[in-house]
Amino acid sequence: FAAILTPPDVITQVMMAGPLILLYEISIFGAKIFGKKEPQVSTKETKETSG
């Protein structure tokens, strides 16, 4: 599939790669914002379970 979409000259390859890289970076940023967060454990619970 990528072989069909890849343009033959360098200028159009860069023009195609630019938006793809931008979308990739936006998805990483979105995953950091909307991703699953780890539950926070309070220090009181930690002291009780540690013995």
N, CA, C and O atoms as a CHARMM CRD file, in Angstrom:
* protein
*
  204
    1    1 PHE  N      0.82100  -1.19100   0.00000 PROA 1      0.00000
    2    1 PHE  CA     0.00000   0.00000   0.00000 PROA 1      0.00000
    3    1 PHE  C      0.86700   1.25700   0.00000 PROA 1      0.00000
    4    1 PHE  O      0.57900   2.20400  -0.73200 PROA 1      0.00000
    5    2 ALA  N      1.91100   1.27700   0.80100 PROA 2      0.00000
    6    2 ALA  CA     2.78000   2.45200   0.85400 PROA 2      0.00000
    7    2 ALA  C      3.54100   2.64100  -0.45000 PROA 2      0.00000
    8    2 ALA  O      3.84000   3.77400  -0.82800 PROA 2      0.00000
    9    3 ALA  N      3.85300   1.57100  -1.13300 PROA 3      0.00000
   10    3 ALA  CA     4.56300   1.69000  -2.40900 PROA 3      0.00000
   11    3 ALA  C      3.70000   2.36600  -3.46100 PROA 3      0.00000
   12    3 ALA  O      4.22300   3.02700  -4.35800 PROA 3      0.00000
   13    4 ILE  N      2.40700   2.21200  -3.36700 PROA 4      0.00000
   14    4 ILE  CA     1.50600   2.85700  -4.32400 PROA 4      0.00000
   15    4 ILE  C      1.39300   4.34900  -4.02700 PROA 4      0.00000
   16    4 ILE  O      1.34500   5.15900  -4.95300 PROA 4      0.00000
   17    5 LEU  N      1.35000   4.72000  -2.75800 PROA 5      0.00000
   18    5 LEU  CA     1.16400   6.11900  -2.38900 PROA 5      0.00000
   19    5 LEU  C      2.43600   6.95100  -2.45100 PROA 5      0.00000
   20    5 LEU  O      2.35200   8.17400  -2.57100 PROA 5      0.00000
   21    6 THR  N      3.59700   6.34200  -2.37600 PROA 6      0.00000
   22    6 THR  CA     4.84900   7.08200  -2.33100 PROA 6      0.00000
   23    6 THR  C      5.12900   7.74200  -3.67600 PROA 6      0.00000
   24    6 THR  O      5.22000   7.05800  -4.69500 PROA 6      0.00000
   25    7 PRO  N      5.26500   9.06800  -3.68600 PROA 7      0.00000
   26    7 PRO  CA     5.56300   9.76200  -4.93900 PROA 7      0.00000
   27    7 PRO  C      7.01900   9.55900  -5.35700 PROA 7      0.00000
   28    7 PRO  O      7.86600   9.27500  -4.51000 PROA 7      0.00000
   29    8 PRO  N      7.32200   9.70000  -6.64900 PROA 8      0.00000
   30    8 PRO  CA     8.66800   9.38700  -7.12800 PROA 8      0.00000
   31    8 PRO  C      9.73000  10.44900  -6.84400 PROA 8      0.00000
   32    8 PRO  O     10.90800  10.10800  -6.73100 PROA 8      0.00000
   33    9 ASP  N      9.35700  11.71800  -6.72600 PROA 9      0.00000
   34    9 ASP  CA    10.39600  12.73900  -6.54200 PROA 9      0.00000
   35    9 ASP  C     10.44800  13.21500  -5.09000 PROA 9      0.00000
   36    9 ASP  O      9.51000  13.01700  -4.31800 PROA 9      0.00000
   37   10 VAL  N     11.56900  13.84600  -4.74000 PROA 10     0.00000
   38   10 VAL  CA    11.86500  14.19200  -3.34800 PROA 10     0.00000
   39   10 VAL  C     10.91900  15.26400  -2.81500 PROA 10     0.00000
   40   10 VAL  O     10.46600  15.17400  -1.67400 PROA 10     0.00000
   41   11 ILE  N     10.62000  16.25800  -3.61100 PROA 11     0.00000
   42   11 ILE  CA     9.78800  17.36800  -3.13800 PROA 11     0.00000
   43   11 ILE  C      8.40000  16.88200  -2.70900 PROA 11     0.00000
   44   11 ILE  O      7.91700  17.25400  -1.64000 PROA 11     0.00000
   45   12 THR  N      7.77400  16.07300  -3.51600 PROA 12     0.00000
   46   12 THR  CA     6.44500  15.58600  -3.14000 PROA 12     0.00000
   47   12 THR  C      6.50600  14.56100  -2.00900 PROA 12     0.00000
   48   12 THR  O      5.53800  14.40700  -1.26400 PROA 12     0.00000
   49   13 GLN  N      7.62400  13.86300  -1.87400 PROA 13     0.00000
   50   13 GLN  CA     7.78300  12.96200  -0.72400 PROA 13     0.00000
   51   13 GLN  C      7.81400  13.76800   0.57000 PROA 13     0.00000
   52   13 GLN  O      7.20400  13.38200   1.56700 PROA 13     0.00000
   53   14 VAL  N      8.53100  14.89200   0.54400 PROA 14     0.00000
   54   14 VAL  CA     8.59600  15.75100   1.72800 PROA 14     0.00000
   55   14 VAL  C      7.22800  16.36800   2.00400 PROA 14     0.00000
   56   14 VAL  O      6.80800  16.47100   3.15700 PROA 14     0.00000
   57   15 MET  N      6.53200  16.78000   0.93700 PROA 15     0.00000
   58   15 MET  CA     5.20300  17.36400   1.10800 PROA 15     0.00000
   59   15 MET  C      4.21600  16.34300   1.67100 PROA 15     0.00000
   60   15 MET  O      3.26800  16.71800   2.36100 PROA 15     0.00000
   61   16 MET  N      4.42200  15.08900   1.39200 PROA 16     0.00000
   62   16 MET  CA     3.55400  14.03900   1.91800 PROA 16     0.00000
   63   16 MET  C      3.98000  13.63900   3.33400 PROA 16     0.00000
   64   16 MET  O      3.13100  13.34800   4.17600 PROA 16     0.00000
   65   17 ALA  N      5.27600  13.62400   3.59600 PROA 17     0.00000
   66   17 ALA  CA     5.76800  13.19700   4.90200 PROA 17     0.00000
   67   17 ALA  C      5.49700  14.24000   5.98100 PROA 17     0.00000
   68   17 ALA  O      5.26600  13.88400   7.13700 PROA 17     0.00000
   69   18 GLY  N      5.52000  15.51400   5.62400 PROA 18     0.00000
   70   18 GLY  CA     5.30300  16.58100   6.60800 PROA 18     0.00000
   71   18 GLY  C      4.00000  16.43100   7.37200 PROA 18     0.00000
   72   18 GLY  O      4.02300  16.35800   8.60000 PROA 18     0.00000
   73   19 PRO  N      2.86100  16.38300   6.68800 PROA 19     0.00000
   74   19 PRO  CA     1.59600  16.21400   7.41500 PROA 19     0.00000
   75   19 PRO  C      1.50400  14.89300   8.17700 PROA 19     0.00000
   76   19 PRO  O      0.87800  14.83700   9.23500 PROA 19     0.00000
   77   20 LEU  N      2.11500  13.83600   7.65700 PROA 20     0.00000
   78   20 LEU  CA     2.07700  12.55200   8.36300 PROA 20     0.00000
   79   20 LEU  C      2.84200  12.62600   9.68000 PROA 20     0.00000
   80   20 LEU  O      2.39200  12.09400  10.69500 PROA 20     0.00000
   81   21 ILE  N      3.99300  13.28200   9.66200 PROA 21     0.00000
   82   21 ILE  CA     4.77200  13.44700  10.89200 PROA 21     0.00000
   83   21 ILE  C      4.00700  14.32000  11.87900 PROA 21     0.00000
   84   21 ILE  O      3.99200  14.04300  13.07800 PROA 21     0.00000
   85   22 LEU  N      3.37300  15.37500  11.37400 PROA 22     0.00000
   86   22 LEU  CA     2.58400  16.25200  12.22900 PROA 22     0.00000
   87   22 LEU  C      1.42500  15.49100  12.88100 PROA 22     0.00000
   88   22 LEU  O      1.17500  15.65600  14.07500 PROA 22     0.00000
   89   23 LEU  N      0.72500  14.67200  12.11900 PROA 23     0.00000
   90   23 LEU  CA    -0.36000  13.87300  12.68700 PROA 23     0.00000
   91   23 LEU  C      0.15400  12.88300  13.72600 PROA 23     0.00000
   92   23 LEU  O     -0.51300  12.63500  14.73000 PROA 23     0.00000
   93   24 TYR  N      1.33500  12.31700  13.49000 PROA 24     0.00000
   94   24 TYR  CA     1.94000  11.39100  14.44500 PROA 24     0.00000
   95   24 TYR  C      2.24000  12.10500  15.76500 PROA 24     0.00000
   96   24 TYR  O      1.94900  11.58000  16.84000 PROA 24     0.00000
   97   25 GLU  N      2.82100  13.30000  15.67800 PROA 25     0.00000
   98   25 GLU  CA     3.15100  14.05200  16.88800 PROA 25     0.00000
   99   25 GLU  C      1.88500  14.47100  17.63800 PROA 25     0.00000
  100   25 GLU  O      1.85700  14.44300  18.86900 PROA 25     0.00000
  101   26 ILE  N      0.84700  14.85600  16.91000 PROA 26     0.00000
  102   26 ILE  CA    -0.42000  15.22300  17.54600 PROA 26     0.00000
  103   26 ILE  C     -1.02400  14.02200  18.27000 PROA 26     0.00000
  104   26 ILE  O     -1.59600  14.17200  19.34900 PROA 26     0.00000
  105   27 SER  N     -0.90100  12.83400  17.68300 PROA 27     0.00000
  106   27 SER  CA    -1.45000  11.64500  18.33500 PROA 27     0.00000
  107   27 SER  C     -0.68800  11.29800  19.61100 PROA 27     0.00000
  108   27 SER  O     -1.29000  10.84700  20.58600 PROA 27     0.00000
  109   28 ILE  N      0.62200  11.50100  19.61700 PROA 28     0.00000
  110   28 ILE  CA     1.39900  11.26600  20.83800 PROA 28     0.00000
  111   28 ILE  C      0.97300  12.24800  21.92800 PROA 28     0.00000
  112   28 ILE  O      0.78900  11.86400  23.08200 PROA 28     0.00000
  113   29 PHE  N      0.81900  13.52100  21.55200 PROA 29     0.00000
  114   29 PHE  CA     0.38300  14.53800  22.50200 PROA 29     0.00000
  115   29 PHE  C     -1.00700  14.20800  23.05000 PROA 29     0.00000
  116   29 PHE  O     -1.25200  14.34500  24.24800 PROA 29     0.00000
  117   30 GLY  N     -1.90900  13.77500  22.18100 PROA 30     0.00000
  118   30 GLY  CA    -3.25600  13.40500  22.61200 PROA 30     0.00000
  119   30 GLY  C     -3.25500  12.20000  23.53600 PROA 30     0.00000
  120   30 GLY  O     -4.04900  12.13300  24.47500 PROA 30     0.00000
  121   31 ALA  N     -2.37300  11.25300  23.27600 PROA 31     0.00000
  122   31 ALA  CA    -2.28400  10.07400  24.14400 PROA 31     0.00000
  123   31 ALA  C     -1.79600  10.45400  25.53600 PROA 31     0.00000
  124   31 ALA  O     -2.23300   9.87100  26.52800 PROA 31     0.00000
  125   32 LYS  N     -0.89500  11.42500  25.61600 PROA 32     0.00000
  126   32 LYS  CA    -0.42400  11.88000  26.92600 PROA 32     0.00000
  127   32 LYS  C     -1.53400  12.58000  27.69700 PROA 32     0.00000
  128   32 LYS  O     -1.63200  12.44200  28.91700 PROA 32     0.00000
  129   33 ILE  N     -2.36800  13.32900  26.98700 PROA 33     0.00000
  130   33 ILE  CA    -3.44400  14.06200  27.65500 PROA 33     0.00000
  131   33 ILE  C     -4.59500  13.13600  28.04500 PROA 33     0.00000
  132   33 ILE  O     -5.05800  13.16100  29.18600 PROA 33     0.00000
  133   34 PHE  N     -5.05600  12.32000  27.09800 PROA 34     0.00000
  134   34 PHE  CA    -6.26300  11.52800  27.30500 PROA 34     0.00000
  135   34 PHE  C     -5.98200  10.08000  27.68900 PROA 34     0.00000
  136   34 PHE  O     -6.91600   9.29100  27.83500 PROA 34     0.00000
  137   35 GLY  N     -4.72600   9.72100  27.85200 PROA 35     0.00000
  138   35 GLY  CA    -4.38000   8.34100  28.16700 PROA 35     0.00000
  139   35 GLY  C     -4.78300   7.94600  29.57300 PROA 35     0.00000
  140   35 GLY  O     -5.14100   8.79000  30.39500 PROA 35     0.00000
  141   36 LYS  N     -4.71900   6.65500  29.83500 PROA 36     0.00000
  142   36 LYS  CA    -5.08500   6.12400  31.14400 PROA 36     0.00000
  143   36 LYS  C     -4.04800   6.56000  32.16800 PROA 36     0.00000
  144   36 LYS  O     -2.84700   6.36800  31.97700 PROA 36     0.00000
  145   37 LYS  N     -4.52200   7.14000  33.24000 PROA 37     0.00000
  146   37 LYS  CA    -3.62100   7.62700  34.27700 PROA 37     0.00000
  147   37 LYS  C     -3.49100   6.58100  35.38000 PROA 37     0.00000
  148   37 LYS  O     -4.43600   5.84600  35.67100 PROA 37     0.00000
  149   38 GLU  N     -2.31700   6.52600  35.98500 PROA 38     0.00000
  150   38 GLU  CA    -2.08400   5.59400  37.07800 PROA 38     0.00000
  151   38 GLU  C     -2.80300   6.09900  38.32900 PROA 38     0.00000
  152   38 GLU  O     -2.82700   7.30300  38.58300 PROA 38     0.00000
  153   39 PRO  N     -3.38200   5.20100  39.10300 PROA 39     0.00000
  154   39 PRO  CA    -4.04500   5.64900  40.33800 PROA 39     0.00000
  155   39 PRO  C     -3.01200   6.14100  41.34700 PROA 39     0.00000
  156   39 PRO  O     -1.95200   5.54000  41.52100 PROA 39     0.00000
  157   40 GLN  N     -3.34300   7.23400  41.99900 PROA 40     0.00000
  158   40 GLN  CA    -2.41800   7.78500  42.98700 PROA 40     0.00000
  159   40 GLN  C     -2.71100   7.16800  44.34600 PROA 40     0.00000
  160   40 GLN  O     -3.86400   7.09200  44.77200 PROA 40     0.00000
  161   41 VAL  N     -1.66700   6.73400  45.01400 PROA 41     0.00000
  162   41 VAL  CA    -1.79500   6.13400  46.33100 PROA 41     0.00000
  163   41 VAL  C     -1.34400   7.16800  47.34600 PROA 41     0.00000
  164   41 VAL  O     -0.25400   7.72800  47.22800 PROA 41     0.00000
  165   42 SER  N     -2.18200   7.42100  48.34300 PROA 42     0.00000
  166   42 SER  CA    -1.81500   8.41400  49.34900 PROA 42     0.00000
  167   42 SER  C     -0.70700   7.86300  50.24600 PROA 42     0.00000
  168   42 SER  O     -0.52300   6.65000  50.34500 PROA 42     0.00000
  169   43 THR  N      0.01900   8.75600  50.88900 PROA 43     0.00000
  170   43 THR  CA     1.12300   8.33200  51.75800 PROA 43     0.00000
  171   43 THR  C      0.60700   7.60200  52.99100 PROA 43     0.00000
  172   43 THR  O      1.31200   6.75900  53.54600 PROA 43     0.00000
  173   44 LYS  N     -0.61600   7.91000  53.43200 PROA 44     0.00000
  174   44 LYS  CA    -1.18400   7.23000  54.59300 PROA 44     0.00000
  175   44 LYS  C     -1.40900   5.75000  54.28900 PROA 44     0.00000
  176   44 LYS  O     -1.08800   4.89500  55.11500 PROA 44     0.00000
  177   45 GLU  N     -1.95300   5.44300  53.12000 PROA 45     0.00000
  178   45 GLU  CA    -2.16800   4.04700  52.73800 PROA 45     0.00000
  179   45 GLU  C     -0.84300   3.31700  52.56500 PROA 45     0.00000
  180   45 GLU  O     -0.73900   2.13800  52.90200 PROA 45     0.00000
  181   46 THR  N      0.16000   3.99600  52.05000 PROA 46     0.00000
  182   46 THR  CA     1.46600   3.37900  51.83500 PROA 46     0.00000
  183   46 THR  C      2.11100   3.00700  53.16800 PROA 46     0.00000
  184   46 THR  O      2.70800   1.93700  53.28700 PROA 46     0.00000
  185   47 LYS  N      1.99700   3.87200  54.16300 PROA 47     0.00000
  186   47 LYS  CA     2.58900   3.59200  55.47200 PROA 47     0.00000
  187   47 LYS  C      1.89100   2.42500  56.16400 PROA 47     0.00000
  188   47 LYS  O      2.53800   1.62700  56.84300 PROA 47     0.00000
  189   48 GLU  N      0.56300   2.32300  55.99100 PROA 48     0.00000
  190   48 GLU  CA    -0.17800   1.23400  56.62900 PROA 48     0.00000
  191   48 GLU  C      0.15200  -0.11700  56.01000 PROA 48     0.00000
  192   48 GLU  O      0.23200  -1.11800  56.72200 PROA 48     0.00000
  193   49 THR  N      0.34200  -0.15900  54.70200 PROA 49     0.00000
  194   49 THR  CA     0.59000  -1.44100  54.04600 PROA 49     0.00000
  195   49 THR  C      2.05400  -1.85600  54.11400 PROA 49     0.00000
  196   49 THR  O      2.36600  -3.03100  53.92700 PROA 49     0.00000
  197   50 SER  N      2.96000  -0.91300  54.38000 PROA 50     0.00000
  198   50 SER  CA     4.37900  -1.27400  54.37500 PROA 50     0.00000
  199   50 SER  C      4.80300  -1.94600  55.68500 PROA 50     0.00000
  200   50 SER  O      5.88300  -2.53200  55.75500 PROA 50     0.00000
  201   51 GLY  N      3.98500  -1.86800  56.69700 PROA 51     0.00000
  202   51 GLY  CA     4.30100  -2.61800  57.89200 PROA 51     0.00000
  203   51 GLY  C      4.74200  -1.74800  58.99000 PROA 51     0.00000
  204   51 GLY  O      5.04900  -2.23400  60.07800 PROA 51     0.00000
